Amino acid sequence: MTTPLMKRETPRARASDTLRAHLQRVLVALVDLHVQGKQAHWNVTGRGFRDLHLQLDELVDVAREHSDAVAERLRALQAVPDGRTETVATTTDLSPYPAGLVSVGDTVDAIVERVAQTVEVARQVHDDVDAEDPTSADLLHEVITDLEKQAWMISSENTEADAEA
């Protein structure tokens, strides 16, 4: 029998090694997307600069918010997230971002590619995550939905109306 002074252990969910690895992979992609989005934000140049500059801040916010949600989910599952720069640099699935100034058109293409790479990571791990922890899979749904919206909005900078007909 427990008394009010005795510590009670509350059963908590614990991620398997596979679930932890999958969520860690998504976390790394989101952290890298956040950093690459800021790099693009600082170094985009040319006609349409201001609109894309502001849109990149929206993408960065989305990536940062989702990385925080994934990291906190890892902690809720008694796993330790690793967003250190050396971990991100050595384990990311994203292509490196170009150095120096990048034109608006090239920035759009580069960022949309990296958003697609991040979405692909979430899609690749989704079914395994869902089988073990549907709540974590719900986070992945949000990541995919929000990033695909960002990709659409950013890619529209390089899309002409007649090209979609």
N, C-alpha and C positions, 0 to 999 in steps of 0.2 A: 504494500500500500504506500502511496506517495503522500507526503505532507506538503503543505504550501511552500516550505523552504527547500524541498528537494527539486533538483533540476529535472525536468521532463524532456525527453528526447522526442522531438516531433519528426515523424518519418518524412523524409524529403526525397524527391526524385533525384536519381543520379544518372548522369549521361554515361553510356557505354563509351569505350574508346573510339568506336566508329562514329557515333553521334558527335562526340567532342571534336574529332578530326574534321567532320563535315562542317560543323558550325564554325570552327576555327578557319577553315578554308574560305568560307563566305565572309567572315570578319576581315581577313587579310585583304580580300578583293575590295571590300567596301572602304577600308582604310586607304588602300592604294588609290582607289577612285577619288576619294576625298582629296588626297594630296595632289594627284595629277590634275584634278579639276581646278585646284588653286593655282598650280603652275600655269595651266592654260589661261586662267583668269588674269594673271599678272602679265602674261606675255603675248596675248592676242593683239593683233594689229591690223588695221586696214578698214575699208568701208564696211560699216555695220558693227564696228568695234563695240560701241556702247551697249547695244541690245544684247550682243552675245556675252559681253563682260558681265552684265546683270544676270543673264540666264545661267551662266556658269556658277554664280553664287547660289542660285536656287538648287542646282545639281549638287553642289558641295554640301549644302544644308541637308538635302535628302540622304546623301551617302553618310554623312556624319550621324544623323539621327538613327539611321538603320544600323550603322556599326555599333552604336551605343546599345540599341535594343538587342542585337545579337550577343554582344559581350555580356550584358546583364542576364540574358537567358542562359548563357553558359554558367554564370555564377549561380543562378537559381538551380541549375542542374549539378551543382557542386563540382564544376570544372573551372579551370583557370584560363581565361582568355589571354592571348598574347598579341598585343598590338605594337610591340616595340619595333623601332625602325629596322633593326637588323633582321627581325623575323619577317616583317613585311617585304623587305628587299630580297630576301633569299627564298621566299615561298610563294610569292604572288603569281597568279595566273595571267595578269595583265601585261601587255606589251609596254616597254618603257616609253615615256613621253619624250618628244624631241626637245633638245636644248635650244635656247635662244628665242628670238621673236618668231611667231608663227602667224601666218595670214589667217584672216577670218575663215575662209573656205577650208583651209587645211586644218584649222583648229576644230571646226565642225566635224570633219571626217575623222580626225584622231580621237576626239572625245566620244563620238557616237560609237566608234569601234571599241573603246574601252568600256563604255556602258554595256554594249552587247557582250563583251567578254565577262563582265561581272554577272550579268543575267544568266549567261551560260553556266557559270559556276553554280549559281543557285538552282538552276534546272537540273544539272548533273547530280547533285546530292539530294534533290527533293524527295524522290521516292524512298530512299533509305531513311531519311529523316522522318518522313511521314509514317513509315512502318513502325518506328520506335517511339516517336513523340509528335503526335499531330499538332500539338500546341506550337512547337518549334517550326513545323511545316507551315503553319499559319503566318509566322513571321516571314518565311521565305516567299509566300504569296504576296505579301505587302511589298517586299523588296522588288520582286519581279514587276508587279503592277506599277509601282512608282517610278522605277528606272525605265521601263518601256515607255511610259508617258514622257519622261525627260528626253529620251532618245528621239521620240517623235517630234517634240517641240524644237529641240536643237537641230535635228536634221532638216527641218523645214526651212532653215536659213539657206540651204543649198538646193532646195527643190523648187522647180518652176511649176506653175499650175498646169500647163499643158503636158508636163512629164507624167502626171498621175492619171491622165485620161485614158 
